[in-house]
């Protein structure tokens, strides 16, 4: 177990780190394929949110999820997050729960995104969680309902991924996955 103070000292280095109430996770450098998919989806989100009150941000922007009731401190770096309540924005971080989070799954961290982050985002009430798998060329969407995630759909092929939180936000998979 690493205290929050010890983690904050560790986090001053060059490594990309996440913190889960005492546990430190080192994030690997993203692959070229990961970066291509992230850039493509970020462009779609930028276009959709242009002129709207919510805003999309890409990693590395630290996200501090804080739960005063449970005394948990969690710092993650989602690949993309949509922030509607901008009161928590700081120069290099956001304090609060984004409306939507996207993680691009890599073989080296799939369990981390599918289990630890899934449970964490659900615990903090993130309304939508998208998991993108570049290898399978799929987008899984989970929607927060009655204190848990319900799978909204698994999108692949020539389908479009459709947000439940943002009316008209449809992402064509063929625009996301490079050939």
Secondary structure, DSSP 8 states (H G I E B T S, - for coil): ---HHHHHHHTTSSS-EEEETTEEEE-----HHHHHHHHHHHHHHHHHHTTSS-EEEESS-EEEEEETTTTEEEEE--SEEEES-GGGB-SSEEES--SEEEEEE-TTTHHIIIIIIHHHHHHTT-SEEEEEETTTTEEEEEEEETTEEEEEEEEETT-EEE-SSSTT-EEEHHHHS--
